[in-house]
Amino acid sequence: MPPANRPTFRFAPSPTGRLHLGHALSAILNAQEAQRVAGRFLLRIENTDLTRCTPENEAGIYEDLTWLGLRWEEPVRRQSEHFADYKDALERLQALGLIYPSFLSRGEVRRRIADAEATGQRWPRDPDGVPLYPGDERGMPDAERQARMASGAPFAWRLDMHAALMRVGHPLSWTETGEGPAGETGQVQADPSLWGDVVLARKEFPASYTLAVVVDDALQGITHVVRGRDLFHATAVHRLLQTLLDLPEPTYHHHRLVLDGEGRKLSKSAGSQSLADLRAAGATPGDIRVMLGL
């Protein structure tokens, strides 16, 4: 079977810290599924944030995955080497009139929300519980936008969600072979509007995760996205961008999360025990699989 036609899976960690058991579950499931269907297993390093991603953590990713016994195709796609791809996608959306620069700081947004809620208003929030952006600049005259950008004011490129949905003009969905938080599976209806005007890039960053992931998946020929259930609802925005940019639609499989003793998902920011720590304590790759219920 030609490589372009083979089922293709990927594991795409960000080198902002060492991998933990949650990463191990996702990596192993992707590698196992690729092997089961005689497909391809790719590795992608998601390092658009050059201030938080380090070469040491990237080296740790290769070390941990090799220790687990996983093998992947070369070369590894490193996002920092492909900023032009994200710029091209952003320019395509800009040519369609679907993005705008937003200038409100986080502090200004928080004050706006606090003022509204003080009067009894309920501020809309996305599926992760984050307040939606007010969208003040959607109707800002272009001359004012250009002047503020030229002045060096910090800004983010946001998707005009209403305009994007109007352009698509039909309901969106995706094929789910895993399940969502409420057991959603099969053909799942996508509602990108729940996320509001999402950030696609910032002045200092060429692409947010939201934009980069759909561009990378398309350019790498990813046919099956196997990832944690915490990204289930975000798939709605990914499907919207795939449709707007005329990109192929993968099949999605959202798997269970690995939780700590208090029922929270493991995370680098919370200091969850890393695979390197477990290895140093004497754990074997087989022990890791037992811990993961594999």
N, C-alpha and C positions, 0 to 999 in steps of 0.2 A: 504494500500500500504506500503510495507517495507520501512523504512527510506532511505536505500541505493538507492531505485528506485524513490524516490520523487524528484520533482524539488527543487533545493537547491540554494538559493541566499545568498549574504553576503554583509555587509557593513564593510569596512576596513580602518578606519581612522588611522592617525599617531598622537600620543600625543605630538606634538611639539608646540601646542597652543590650544586655545579653538575653538570649532566648530562654523562655520558661516552658513549663509543661503544656500550656495552651498552644504555644507555637509548635511544640513537638507533635501534638495531636494533629494539627492542621497539615503539617509537612508530611507526616506518615500517611495520613488518609489520602492526600494527593498522590504520593508516590505509589501507594497500594492500588488506587483506582487506575492510574496510568498503566501499571503492570498488568492489572486484571484484563484490560481491554486492548493490550498491546499498543498503548498510546505513548505519548511523549510526556516527560516530566521536566519542566523548566524552573529555573530559579531567577527571581528578579529582586534586585536590591532597590528599595524605595527610599532614595536619599535626596529628595529635592530640598529638604531642610538642611542646608550645609552648615548651619550653626550647631545643630544638635546631633547630627549623624557623624560618626567618627570612623577612621580607618581601623582602629582597634576593635570596635564593636562589629564592623563588617568582617574582619578576620575571625572574630569569635563565632559569627554565624556559620562560616564555612567549617570551622573546627567542630562545632556542635552537630551540624548535619552529617558530617563525615563520621563522627563518633557514633551517631545513631544508625549508621550503615546505609545512608541514602546516597544516591548518585543522580546527577542531573546533567542535562545537555549543556555543552559550552557553545558560544560564550554566554556568560551571565549578562543579562541586561541591567545596567546601572542607570537609573533615571537621570543622574547628574550629567550623563554623557548625551542626553537626548532632549535638551531643553527646546531645541528648534521644533521638535514634533509637537510639543504642547503649545508653543507660540503659534504654530500654524493652525491648530484647532481653535485657539482663542480668536485668531483673526478671522476665521471662517464664521464663528458665531457673531463677531462684531460686524462683519459685512452683512449679516442677516438682521442686524439691529436688535440682537437678543441679549446683549450685555451692557452694563453701564458701570462707571467708576463710582464707588461709594466712599464718602469721606468722614462719616461719623465715627468717632473713636468709641472704644468699648465703654469708656466712662460716660460719654454722652448718651449712648444707648441705654446704659443702666439707669441713668437719671430719668430718661424719657419713660422707661418702664415703671420706675418707682413713682413718678408723678401720676401716671395713668392708674396704677393700682391703688394709689392713695385715694383716688376718687371712686373706687369701687369697680373699675374696669378690669376685665380679665384679659391679660396680654396673651396672644396665641403663642404656643410653643410647639417645637418639632417633636417627632417621636422619641428623641433622646432627652426631651425636657428642656431644651435650650430655647430661650425666647427668639422669635422670628425678628429679622431685621426690619426696621420701619419702612425702608424703601423711599426715603425722602427725595433722593436724587434721580428717580426714574424720569421725571419731567424737567430736569435741569437743562437749561439751554446749552447747546454744544459749546458756545463761546465761553461760557462760565466754566464748564468742565475743563476745557483746554487750558484756560488761564490758571485754574487751581492746580492742575497736574503740572503745568510748566513752573509753577512757584515752588515745587518740591513737596507739596502737601502729601502726606501718606494717604494711600487709597487702596481699595481692593476692587477687583473686577467681579461683579456679581451677575448672576443670570436673572434676567427679568422673567420670573416664573410665569406670570400671566401671559406675556407675549410669546413665550416658548410653547406653552400649552395651546395657545390659539393657533400657532403655526403648525403644530402637529395635527390638531383638529380631530383626533380620534382617541379612544381609550387605549391605555398601554397595559401590558401584562408581561409576565415572564414565566418560564417553565421551571418549576421547583421540584427537585427530586429528593430533597431533605425535608425540613419542615421549619416553619417560623415559630415564634414564641407562643402563639395560640394554636399550634398544630397545622398552620396553613401549608398546603402542599398541592402538587399538580399545577394547574394554570392559575397563577396568582394575579389578581388585579393590582396594578401599580397606581399609586396616587402621589405623584411628585409634589403636588401643591402643599402637602403637609410640611414640606421643608422650607417653604418660602424662597426668598431670593438668595440662593446658596452662593458662597464664595467659590470662584473658579481659579483665581490667581490673586496675588498681591504685588504691590510695587516691588518688593524685595524677593518674592518667590514666583517662579515662572508658572507654577500650577499647584492647585490644591490636590489633595488625594482624590477628590471627586472627579476632577477632570483627567488627571494623570492615569487613573486606573482604567478608564474606558479606552483611552488612547493606547496605552500599553497592551491591554488585552487584545485589541484589534491588530496592532502591529506584530504581536507575537503569535497571532493565530490561535488564541486560547478558545477552545470549544466548550470547556467545562470549568466553571469557577466553583471551587470547593473551599469554603471559608466559614468562620464562626457565625453563630446565630445573631451576634450583636450587630452585624451588618445587613441583616435581613431587610429592614425597612429602607435602608439607604439604596437598595437595588432599584427602587422606583426612580430615583434621580439618575442612576446609571442608565436605565432603560430610556429615559428621556433624552439624555445626551447622545446615546447611541443612535437614536432615531433622528435627531437633529443633524448629526454629523454623518449620517448614512453609514454607520459602522455595523458589523455583524453582531448578532445577539447570541451570547453563549447560553448554555444550560447552567442553571445555578443549583448548588447543593449547600445548604447552610446546616452545619453540624452543631452538636451540643458544645457548650462551653465548659472549660475546666474551672471549677470554683474553689475558693479558699475555705477555711473552716467557718467563716462567717457568711458564706453564700455569695461572695462577691467574685466576679471574674478576675482571673490573674492579670496583672499588668506590671509593666516595668516601673511606671511612676509610683506604684504602691509598694515597690520593693519586693515583689514576689520572688520566691526562691528560684534561682536560675538553674539551667541544666548544668552549667559549669560548677555551681555549688554542689549539686547532687552528685556529679561525677567525682568531685574532690572528696566527698563523704563516702565514696566507695560504691555508688550505684553503677549498675551495668546498663547497657542499652535494653537488655531484656527486662530489667527492673522497671525501666521507664515505661515500657509497653504494659507491664502489669499494673503500674500506677494509673495508666490511662484506660484500663479496662479493655486492652486490645489482646 
